[in-house]
Amino acid sequence: MKFRQFALCCDCGLAPTRIRQVGLSTDHQLVIHWWCMGCRKAMYVMKDFAECWEDCPTPDDFSVTSVPAENLECHRGDVNFLHRLGIRYPGDGES
């Protein structure tokens, strides 16, 4: 999977060190929230889904970041380990 990163920064120009929340608004917008350490303000960035769709990179776009494919065998090993500890996720079958 490939993706294009959002350029996030506060009004003071400082980039966030940590994103606090990512969510969806009632009027169909992506909402990203962080706390600016420079000016100590709560920052919210909203982006309309239609605008997100238009900004999606094409498969031939070289300015995107690649995400490694999920290793399913490793994931199964993690799930089995957690099951042996007695930890179950909702929807896990009893095994």
N, CA, C and O atoms as CSV, one atom per row, in Angstrom:
chain,resi,resn,atom,element,x,y,z
A,1,MET,N,N,0.853,-1.166,0.000
A,1,MET,CA,C,0.000,0.000,0.000
A,1,MET,C,C,0.901,1.231,0.000
A,1,MET,O,O,1.942,1.257,0.656
A,2,LYS,N,N,0.489,2.230,-0.733
A,2,LYS,CA,C,1.214,3.498,-0.783
A,2,LYS,C,C,0.290,4.617,-0.327
A,2,LYS,O,O,-0.925,4.548,-0.513
A,3,PHE,N,N,0.870,5.637,0.265
A,3,PHE,CA,C,0.071,6.775,0.719
A,3,PHE,C,C,0.874,8.051,0.637
A,3,PHE,O,O,2.104,8.027,0.608
A,4,ARG,N,N,0.170,9.162,0.600
A,4,ARG,CA,C,0.796,10.481,0.620
A,4,ARG,C,C,0.556,11.065,2.010
A,4,ARG,O,O,-0.568,11.051,2.513
A,5,GLN,N,N,1.603,11.568,2.616
A,5,GLN,CA,C,1.494,12.136,3.961
A,5,GLN,C,C,0.845,13.513,3.919
A,5,GLN,O,O,1.014,14.261,2.956
A,6,PHE,N,N,0.101,13.841,4.974
A,6,PHE,CA,C,-0.428,15.190,5.149
A,6,PHE,C,C,0.680,16.061,5.728
A,6,PHE,O,O,1.447,15.609,6.578
A,7,ALA,N,N,0.765,17.292,5.276
A,7,ALA,CA,C,1.694,18.254,5.861
A,7,ALA,C,C,0.945,18.975,6.979
A,7,ALA,O,O,0.151,19.878,6.716
A,8,LEU,N,N,1.196,18.579,8.214
A,8,LEU,CA,C,0.510,19.164,9.364
A,8,LEU,C,C,1.445,20.121,10.086
A,8,LEU,O,O,2.615,19.815,10.317
A,9,CYS,N,N,0.905,21.297,10.443
A,9,CYS,CA,C,1.644,22.219,11.291
A,9,CYS,C,C,0.665,23.179,11.946
A,9,CYS,O,O,-0.434,23.416,11.444
A,10,CYS,N,N,1.080,23.712,13.055
A,10,CYS,CA,C,0.290,24.677,13.817
A,10,CYS,C,C,0.390,26.053,13.155
A,10,CYS,O,O,1.191,26.254,12.242
A,11,ASP,N,N,-0.422,26.986,13.619
A,11,ASP,CA,C,-0.349,28.370,13.135
A,11,ASP,C,C,1.027,28.975,13.409
A,11,ASP,O,O,1.480,29.860,12.683
A,12,CYS,N,N,1.695,28.485,14.473
A,12,CYS,CA,C,3.036,29.004,14.803
A,12,CYS,C,C,4.119,28.363,13.934
A,12,CYS,O,O,5.280,28.768,13.995
A,13,GLY,N,N,3.748,27.360,13.120
A,13,GLY,CA,C,4.694,26.724,12.216
A,13,GLY,C,C,5.297,25.424,12.723
A,13,GLY,O,O,6.014,24.750,11.983
A,14,LEU,N,N,5.021,25.058,13.974
A,14,LEU,CA,C,5.580,23.844,14.562
A,14,LEU,C,C,4.775,22.620,14.130
A,14,LEU,O,O,3.546,22.630,14.181
A,15,ALA,N,N,5.473,21.568,13.705
A,15,ALA,CA,C,4.819,20.317,13.338
A,15,ALA,C,C,4.481,19.537,14.613
A,15,ALA,O,O,5.202,19.632,15.606
A,16,PRO,N,N,3.398,18.776,14.588
A,16,PRO,CA,C,3.027,18.014,15.789
A,16,PRO,C,C,4.041,16.910,16.089
A,16,PRO,O,O,4.558,16.259,15.181
A,17,THR,N,N,4.314,16.712,17.377
A,17,THR,CA,C,5.183,15.607,17.783
A,17,THR,C,C,4.363,14.339,17.989
A,17,THR,O,O,4.898,13.231,17.936
A,18,ARG,N,N,3.066,14.504,18.225
A,18,ARG,CA,C,2.188,13.363,18.456
A,18,ARG,C,C,0.761,13.740,18.101
A,18,ARG,O,O,0.283,14.805,18.491
A,19,ILE,N,N,0.090,12.886,17.376
A,19,ILE,CA,C,-1.328,13.083,17.053
A,19,ILE,C,C,-2.139,12.532,18.220
A,19,ILE,O,O,-1.927,11.394,18.638
A,20,ARG,N,N,-3.057,13.320,18.743
A,20,ARG,CA,C,-3.867,12.864,19.876
A,20,ARG,C,C,-5.076,12.060,19.424
A,20,ARG,O,O,-5.402,11.036,20.025
A,21,GLN,N,N,-5.745,12.520,18.363
A,21,GLN,CA,C,-6.961,11.841,17.911
A,21,GLN,C,C,-7.129,12.004,16.406
A,21,GLN,O,O,-6.743,13.018,15.825
A,22,VAL,N,N,-7.711,10.985,15.793
A,22,VAL,CA,C,-8.132,11.040,14.398
A,22,VAL,C,C,-9.560,10.541,14.387
A,22,VAL,O,O,-9.859,9.504,14.978
A,23,GLY,N,N,-10.449,11.269,13.721
A,23,GLY,CA,C,-11.845,10.871,13.729
A,23,GLY,C,C,-12.605,11.387,12.531
A,23,GLY,O,O,-12.040,11.954,11.596
A,24,LEU,N,N,-13.904,11.171,12.588
A,24,LEU,CA,C,-14.823,11.574,11.528
A,24,LEU,C,C,-15.866,12.515,12.105
A,24,LEU,O,O,-16.392,12.276,13.192
A,25,SER,N,N,-16.163,13.578,11.384
A,25,SER,CA,C,-17.169,14.537,11.848
A,25,SER,C,C,-18.544,14.165,11.308
A,25,SER,O,O,-18.667,13.332,10.410
A,26,THR,N,N,-19.571,14.790,11.864
A,26,THR,CA,C,-20.941,14.524,11.418
A,26,THR,C,C,-21.203,15.057,10.019
A,26,THR,O,O,-22.147,14.627,9.357
A,27,ASP,N,N,-20.365,16.000,9.560
A,27,ASP,CA,C,-20.543,16.519,8.205
A,27,ASP,C,C,-19.497,15.950,7.237
A,27,ASP,O,O,-19.073,16.622,6.297
A,28,HIS,N,N,-19.089,14.696,7.486
A,28,HIS,CA,C,-18.268,13.906,6.560
A,28,HIS,C,C,-16.886,14.499,6.315
A,28,HIS,O,O,-16.458,14.667,5.173
A,29,GLN,N,N,-16.205,14.809,7.396
A,29,GLN,CA,C,-14.833,15.306,7.297
A,29,GLN,C,C,-13.912,14.446,8.157
A,29,GLN,O,O,-14.309,13.921,9.197
A,30,LEU,N,N,-12.681,14.320,7.693
A,30,LEU,CA,C,-11.636,13.696,8.488
A,30,LEU,C,C,-11.128,14.764,9.456
A,30,LEU,O,O,-10.843,15.888,9.043
A,31,VAL,N,N,-11.014,14.423,10.738
A,31,VAL,CA,C,-10.568,15.383,11.749
A,31,VAL,C,C,-9.296,14.839,12.403
A,31,VAL,O,O,-9.260,13.695,12.855
A,32,ILE,N,N,-8.259,15.667,12.448
A,32,ILE,CA,C,-6.999,15.318,13.102
A,32,ILE,C,C,-6.762,16.336,14.204
A,32,ILE,O,O,-6.822,17.543,13.969
A,33,HIS,N,N,-6.490,15.839,15.419
A,33,HIS,CA,C,-6.350,16.712,16.589
A,33,HIS,C,C,-4.995,16.469,17.247
A,33,HIS,O,O,-4.590,15.322,17.442
A,34,TRP,N,N,-4.296,17.551,17.589
A,34,TRP,CA,C,-3.070,17.445,18.368
A,34,TRP,C,C,-2.915,18.673,19.241
A,34,TRP,O,O,-3.610,19.672,19.051
A,35,TRP,N,N,-2.008,18.599,20.192
A,35,TRP,CA,C,-1.690,19.694,21.092
A,35,TRP,C,C,-0.349,20.274,20.670
A,35,TRP,O,O,0.648,19.553,20.633
A,36,CYS,N,N,-0.308,21.560,20.351
A,36,CYS,CA,C,0.930,22.205,19.927
A,36,CYS,C,C,1.783,22.497,21.158
A,36,CYS,O,O,1.348,23.173,22.091
A,37,MET,N,N,2.999,21.974,21.138
A,37,MET,CA,C,3.917,22.184,22.264
A,37,MET,C,C,4.544,23.575,22.222
A,37,MET,O,O,5.015,24.072,23.245
A,38,GLY,N,N,4.553,24.210,21.044
A,38,GLY,CA,C,5.154,25.531,20.917
A,38,GLY,C,C,4.285,26.637,21.493
A,38,GLY,O,O,4.724,27.401,22.352
A,39,CYS,N,N,3.038,26.717,21.010
A,39,CYS,CA,C,2.152,27.803,21.467
A,39,CYS,C,C,1.091,27.309,22.445
A,39,CYS,O,O,0.250,28.085,22.900
A,40,ARG,N,N,1.131,26.011,22.768
A,40,ARG,CA,C,0.233,25.404,23.768
A,40,ARG,C,C,-1.246,25.585,23.421
A,40,ARG,O,O,-2.062,25.965,24.261
A,41,LYS,N,N,-1.562,25.299,22.153
A,41,LYS,CA,C,-2.956,25.376,21.701
A,41,LYS,C,C,-3.405,24.012,21.214
A,41,LYS,O,O,-2.607,23.219,20.712
A,42,ALA,N,N,-4.698,23.751,21.369
A,42,ALA,CA,C,-5.288,22.554,20.772
A,42,ALA,C,C,-5.516,22.846,19.296
A,42,ALA,O,O,-6.167,23.831,18.948
A,43,MET,N,N,-4.985,21.994,18.432
A,43,MET,CA,C,-5.109,22.190,16.992
A,43,MET,C,C,-6.020,21.118,16.403
A,43,MET,O,O,-5.945,19.946,16.773
A,44,TYR,N,N,-6.869,21.537,15.493
A,44,TYR,CA,C,-7.760,20.634,14.776
A,44,TYR,C,C,-7.640,20.938,13.286
A,44,TYR,O,O,-7.758,22.089,12.865
A,45,VAL,N,N,-7.406,19.902,12.501
A,45,VAL,CA,C,-7.387,20.038,11.050
A,45,VAL,C,C,-8.522,19.185,10.519
A,45,VAL,O,O,-8.647,18.011,10.865
A,46,MET,N,N,-9.355,19.790,9.670
A,46,MET,CA,C,-10.464,19.068,9.067
A,46,MET,C,C,-10.291,19.045,7.564
A,46,MET,O,O,-9.913,20.044,6.952
A,47,LYS,N,N,-10.573,17.886,6.973
A,47,LYS,CA,C,-10.439,17.749,5.530
A,47,LYS,C,C,-11.647,16.982,5.017
A,47,LYS,O,O,-11.957,15.893,5.500
A,48,ASP,N,N,-12.313,17.552,4.050
A,48,ASP,CA,C,-13.497,16.947,3.457
A,48,ASP,C,C,-13.130,15.658,2.729
A,48,ASP,O,O,-12.085,15.599,2.081
A,49,PHE,N,N,-13.968,14.625,2.820
A,49,PHE,CA,C,-13.665,13.357,2.161
A,49,PHE,C,C,-13.557,13.502,0.653
A,49,PHE,O,O,-12.749,12.818,0.025
A,50,ALA,N,N,-14.350,14.374,0.066
A,50,ALA,CA,C,-14.243,14.599,-1.383
A,50,ALA,C,C,-12.861,15.148,-1.722
A,50,ALA,O,O,-12.265,14.769,-2.730
A,51,GLU,N,N,-12.362,16.029,-0.886
A,51,GLU,CA,C,-11.021,16.596,-1.079
A,51,GLU,C,C,-9.957,15.510,-0.875
A,51,GLU,O,O,-8.963,15.477,-1.600
A,52,CYS,N,N,-10.158,14.627,0.103
A,52,CYS,CA,C,-9.230,13.506,0.314
A,52,CYS,C,C,-9.186,12.624,-0.926
A,52,CYS,O,O,-8.114,12.199,-1.358
A,53,TRP,N,N,-10.358,12.351,-1.497
A,53,TRP,CA,C,-10.449,11.504,-2.686
A,53,TRP,C,C,-9.659,12.119,-3.847
A,53,TRP,O,O,-8.933,11.425,-4.558
A,54,GLU,N,N,-9.816,13.430,-4.023
A,54,GLU,CA,C,-9.111,14.123,-5.106
A,54,GLU,C,C,-7.600,14.132,-4.893
A,54,GLU,O,O,-6.836,14.126,-5.859
A,55,ASP,N,N,-7.161,14.148,-3.621
A,55,ASP,CA,C,-5.737,14.216,-3.298
A,55,ASP,C,C,-5.053,12.855,-3.274
A,55,ASP,O,O,-3.836,12.788,-3.096
A,56,CYS,N,N,-5.806,11.764,-3.449
A,56,CYS,CA,C,-5.210,10.424,-3.411
A,56,CYS,C,C,-4.164,10.282,-4.514
A,56,CYS,O,O,-4.385,10.720,-5.643
A,57,PRO,N,N,-3.028,9.673,-4.188
A,57,PRO,CA,C,-1.985,9.496,-5.210
A,57,PRO,C,C,-2.361,8.405,-6.208
A,57,PRO,O,O,-3.179,7.531,-5.919
A,58,THR,N,N,-1.758,8.472,-7.361
A,58,THR,CA,C,-1.947,7.426,-8.360
A,58,THR,C,C,-0.891,6.341,-8.104
A,58,THR,O,O,0.109,6.596,-7.433
A,59,PRO,N,N,-1.111,5.132,-8.638
A,59,PRO,CA,C,-0.112,4.064,-8.438
A,59,PRO,C,C,1.266,4.429,-8.982
A,59,PRO,O,O,2.267,3.890,-8.511
A,60,ASP,N,N,1.341,5.333,-9.965
A,60,ASP,CA,C,2.621,5.723,-10.565
A,60,ASP,C,C,3.290,6.902,-9.859
A,60,ASP,O,O,4.376,7.326,-10.254
A,61,ASP,N,N,2.646,7.431,-8.819
A,61,ASP,CA,C,3.168,8.603,-8.113
A,61,ASP,C,C,4.395,8.205,-7.285
A,61,ASP,O,O,4.312,7.321,-6.431
A,62,PHE,N,N,5.537,8.863,-7.541
A,62,PHE,CA,C,6.775,8.522,-6.847
A,62,PHE,C,C,6.961,9.310,-5.548
A,62,PHE,O,O,7.927,9.072,-4.823
A,63,SER,N,N,6.062,10.237,-5.244
A,63,SER,CA,C,6.218,11.043,-4.043
A,63,SER,C,C,5.449,10.465,-2.862
A,63,SER,O,O,5.197,11.165,-1.882
A,64,VAL,N,N,5.077,9.194,-2.951
A,64,VAL,CA,C,4.309,8.567,-1.884
A,64,VAL,C,C,5.194,7.635,-1.066
A,64,VAL,O,O,6.259,7.211,-1.514
A,65,THR,N,N,4.735,7.327,0.136
A,65,THR,CA,C,5.438,6.445,1.053
A,65,THR,C,C,4.852,5.047,0.946
A,65,THR,O,O,3.632,4.888,0.906
A,66,SER,N,N,5.707,4.036,0.899
A,66,SER,CA,C,5.242,2.654,0.852
A,66,SER,C,C,5.145,2.099,2.268
A,66,SER,O,O,5.997,2.363,3.116
A,67,VAL,N,N,4.100,1.334,2.503
A,67,VAL,CA,C,3.891,0.654,3.771
A,67,VAL,C,C,4.150,-0.825,3.524
A,67,VAL,O,O,3.609,-1.390,2.574
A,68,PRO,N,N,4.974,-1.470,4.365
A,68,PRO,CA,C,5.228,-2.889,4.136
A,68,PRO,C,C,3.946,-3.703,4.299
A,68,PRO,O,O,3.099,-3.386,5.135
A,69,ALA,N,N,3.815,-4.752,3.493
A,69,ALA,CA,C,2.645,-5.627,3.584
A,69,ALA,C,C,2.635,-6.303,4.945
A,69,ALA,O,O,3.687,-6.622,5.499
A,70,GLU,N,N,1.446,-6.518,5.474
A,70,GLU,CA,C,1.296,-7.151,6.776
A,70,GLU,C,C,1.719,-8.612,6.675
A,70,GLU,O,O,1.311,-9.329,5.760
A,71,ASN,N,N,2.529,-9.036,7.615
A,71,ASN,CA,C,2.975,-10.417,7.668
A,71,ASN,C,C,1.920,-11.222,8.407
A,71,ASN,O,O,1.859,-11.181,9.636
A,72,LEU,N,N,1.082,-11.961,7.666
A,72,LEU,CA,C,-0.028,-12.700,8.270
A,72,LEU,C,C,0.450,-13.805,9.192
A,72,LEU,O,O,-0.184,-14.073,10.212
A,73,GLU,N,N,1.548,-14.448,8.856
A,73,GLU,CA,C,2.060,-15.530,9.707
A,73,GLU,C,C,2.501,-14.975,11.059
A,73,GLU,O,O,2.260,-15.594,12.096
A,74,CYS,N,N,3.142,-13.817,11.048
A,74,CYS,CA,C,3.550,-13.158,12.285
A,74,CYS,C,C,2.324,-12.775,13.100
A,74,CYS,O,O,2.315,-12.938,14.321
A,75,HIS,N,N,1.280,-12.263,12.429
A,75,HIS,CA,C,0.036,-11.881,13.102
A,75,HIS,C,C,-0.607,-13.098,13.770
A,75,HIS,O,O,-1.067,-13.012,14.909
A,76,ARG,N,N,-0.639,-14.235,13.059
A,76,ARG,CA,C,-1.218,-15.460,13.641
A,76,ARG,C,C,-0.432,-15.884,14.874
A,76,ARG,O,O,-1.012,-16.327,15.865
A,77,GLY,N,N,0.884,-15.748,14.811
A,77,GLY,CA,C,1.712,-16.085,15.969
A,77,GLY,C,C,1.388,-15.202,17.159
A,77,GLY,O,O,1.328,-15.680,18.292
A,78,ASP,N,N,1.178,-13.909,16.909
A,78,ASP,CA,C,0.806,-12.987,17.985
A,78,ASP,C,C,-0.532,-13.376,18.597
A,78,ASP,O,O,-0.682,-13.378,19.819
A,79,VAL,N,N,-1.509,-13.707,17.749
A,79,VAL,CA,C,-2.838,-14.082,18.231
A,79,VAL,C,C,-2.750,-15.362,19.060
A,79,VAL,O,O,-3.358,-15.457,20.126
A,80,ASN,N,N,-1.996,-16.341,18.571
A,80,ASN,CA,C,-1.847,-17.597,19.321
A,80,ASN,C,C,-1.189,-17.354,20.675
A,80,ASN,O,O,-1.597,-17.940,21.678
A,81,PHE,N,N,-0.171,-16.490,20.709
A,81,PHE,CA,C,0.493,-16.154,21.959
A,81,PHE,C,C,-0.495,-15.520,22.948
A,81,PHE,O,O,-0.535,-15.897,24.119
A,82,LEU,N,N,-1.278,-14.570,22.475
A,82,LEU,CA,C,-2.258,-13.910,23.340
A,82,LEU,C,C,-3.318,-14.899,23.820
A,82,LEU,O,O,-3.753,-14.826,24.969
A,83,HIS,N,N,-3.735,-15.815,22.962
A,83,HIS,CA,C,-4.719,-16.823,23.362
A,83,HIS,C,C,-4.157,-17.711,24.468
A,83,HIS,O,O,-4.879,-18.066,25.400
A,84,ARG,N,N,-2.872,-18.074,24.375
A,84,ARG,CA,C,-2.258,-18.902,25.419
A,84,ARG,C,C,-2.229,-18.168,26.755
A,84,ARG,O,O,-2.243,-18.797,27.813
A,85,LEU,N,N,-2.188,-16.833,26.708
A,85,LEU,CA,C,-2.233,-16.034,27.936
A,85,LEU,C,C,-3.656,-15.837,28.443
A,85,LEU,O,O,-3.868,-15.269,29.515
A,86,GLY,N,N,-4.635,-16.311,27.662
A,86,GLY,CA,C,-6.036,-16.171,28.056
A,86,GLY,C,C,-6.683,-14.901,27.546
A,86,GLY,O,O,-7.792,-14.565,27.963
A,87,ILE,N,N,-6.015,-14.189,26.652
A,87,ILE,CA,C,-6.552,-12.941,26.103
A,87,ILE,C,C,-7.293,-13.260,24.814
A,87,ILE,O,O,-6.750,-13.914,23.924
A,88,ARG,N,N,-8.528,-12.800,24.717
A,88,ARG,CA,C,-9.340,-13.036,23.531
A,88,ARG,C,C,-9.905,-11.705,23.050
A,88,ARG,O,O,-10.245,-10.827,23.843
A,89,TYR,N,N,-9.994,-11.583,21.743
A,89,TYR,CA,C,-10.627,-10.419,21.135
A,89,TYR,C,C,-12.093,-10.735,20.876
A,89,TYR,O,O,-12.440,-11.896,20.664
A,90,PRO,N,N,-12.960,-9.726,20.888
A,90,PRO,CA,C,-14.350,-9.975,20.513
A,90,PRO,C,C,-14.396,-10.602,19.105
A,90,PRO,O,O,-13.730,-10.121,18.189
A,91,GLY,N,N,-15.160,-11.643,18.947
A,91,GLY,CA,C,-15.268,-12.306,17.675
A,91,GLY,C,C,-14.303,-13.459,17.499
A,91,GLY,O,O,-14.416,-14.215,16.535
A,92,ASP,N,N,-13.337,-13.611,18.431
A,92,ASP,CA,C,-12.451,-14.770,18.367
A,92,ASP,C,C,-13.243,-16.022,18.681
A,92,ASP,O,O,-14.056,-16.032,19.606
A,93,GLY,N,N,-13.015,-17.058,17.930
A,93,GLY,CA,C,-13.666,-18.344,18.204
A,93,GLY,C,C,-13.016,-18.999,19.419
A,93,GLY,O,O,-11.840,-18.774,19.708
A,94,GLU,N,N,-13.775,-19.786,20.099
A,94,GLU,CA,C,-13.221,-20.535,21.226
A,94,GLU,C,C,-12.387,-21.677,20.665
A,94,GLU,O,O,-12.917,-22.546,19.973
A,95,SER,N,N,-11.097,-21.689,20.951
A,95,SER,CA,C,-10.242,-22.771,20.449
A,95,SER,C,C,-9.519,-23.469,21.559
A,95,SER,O,O,-8.758,-24.404,21.308
